[in-house]
């Protein structure tokens, strides 16, 4: 399924290229960010495939990787100083409990 993720990104990338009139990024900062995103994405894919081929239960790996928005929320709180509501904090708590339950 992760393989299809790459194909799903292709039309979006082509759309943005079309919107930019097929002008590529020429600044060192833009190219560096693009390379970092590509390398981290590839490493994430390899780590996921390694987890699937390892001794772990595939259903557990799938559920745990589907909770990736937790990382985004935590980073937003740390770096962007976002404030969470009580409901959002409860949701994070339930997600953490789910991580523990599924890892048993």
C-alpha positions as CSV (number, residue, x, y, z in Angstrom):
1,X,0.0,0.0,0.0
2,X,2.9,2.4,0.7
3,X,4.0,1.8,-2.8
4,X,0.8,3.4,-4.0
5,X,1.5,6.5,-1.9
6,X,4.4,7.4,-4.3
7,X,2.1,7.1,-7.3
8,X,-0.5,9.2,-5.6
9,X,2.0,12.0,-5.1
10,X,2.9,12.2,-8.8
11,X,-0.3,14.0,-10.0
12,X,0.1,16.5,-7.1
13,X,3.7,17.2,-8.1
14,X,2.8,17.6,-11.7
15,X,0.0,20.0,-10.8
16,X,2.3,22.2,-8.8
17,X,4.9,22.1,-11.6
18,X,2.1,23.2,-14.0
19,X,1.0,26.0,-11.6
20,X,4.7,27.2,-11.5
21,X,4.8,27.0,-15.4
22,X,7.4,24.2,-15.1
23,X,10.0,26.5,-13.5
24,X,12.2,24.5,-11.2
25,X,13.6,25.7,-7.9
26,X,17.0,27.2,-8.3
27,X,17.9,28.4,-4.9
28,X,20.2,26.4,-2.7
29,X,17.7,26.5,0.2
30,X,14.8,25.2,-1.9
31,X,16.9,22.4,-3.3
32,X,18.2,21.5,0.1
33,X,14.7,21.3,1.6
34,X,13.6,19.2,-1.4
35,X,16.5,16.8,-0.9
36,X,15.9,16.5,2.8
37,X,12.2,15.7,2.3
38,X,13.1,13.1,-0.3
39,X,15.7,11.4,1.8
40,X,13.6,11.3,4.9
41,X,10.6,10.0,3.0
42,X,12.8,7.2,1.5
43,X,14.2,6.3,4.9
44,X,10.7,6.2,6.4
45,X,9.5,3.9,3.6
46,X,12.5,1.6,4.2
47,X,11.9,1.5,7.9
48,X,8.3,0.6,7.3
49,X,9.2,-2.2,5.0
50,X,11.7,-3.4,7.4
51,X,9.1,-3.5,10.2
52,X,6.7,-5.4,7.9
53,X,9.3,-8.0,7.1
54,X,10.5,-8.3,10.7
55,X,9.1,-10.5,13.5
56,X,6.5,-7.8,14.4
57,X,2.8,-8.4,13.7
58,X,1.8,-6.6,10.6
59,X,-1.5,-5.4,12.0
60,X,0.3,-3.8,15.0
61,X,2.8,-2.1,12.7
62,X,0.0,-0.7,10.6
63,X,-1.9,0.6,13.6
64,X,1.1,2.2,15.2
65,X,2.2,3.9,11.9
66,X,-1.3,5.3,11.5
67,X,-0.8,7.3,14.7
68,X,1.9,9.5,13.1
69,X,-0.2,12.7,13.6
70,X,0.9,12.6,17.2
71,X,4.4,13.6,16.2
72,X,3.0,16.5,14.2
73,X,0.9,17.7,17.2
74,X,3.8,17.4,19.6
75,X,6.1,19.3,17.2
76,X,3.5,22.0,16.7
77,X,3.2,22.5,20.5
78,X,7.0,22.6,20.9
79,X,8.0,24.8,18.0
80,X,4.9,26.7,17.1
81,X,3.7,27.2,20.7
82,X,0.2,25.8,19.8
83,X,-2.2,25.4,22.6
84,X,-4.2,22.3,22.9
85,X,-7.8,22.1,24.2
86,X,-8.8,19.6,26.9
87,X,-10.5,17.5,24.2
88,X,-7.3,17.4,22.1
89,X,-5.2,16.5,25.2
90,X,-7.7,13.7,25.9
91,X,-7.3,12.5,22.3
92,X,-3.6,12.4,22.6
93,X,-3.9,10.5,25.9
94,X,-6.2,7.9,24.3
95,X,-3.7,7.6,21.4
96,X,-0.9,6.9,23.9
97,X,-3.0,4.3,25.6
98,X,-3.7,2.7,22.3
99,X,0.1,2.6,21.5
100,X,0.6,0.7,24.8
101,X,-2.3,-1.6,24.2
102,X,-1.3,-2.5,20.7
103,X,2.4,-3.0,21.6
104,X,1.5,-5.7,24.1
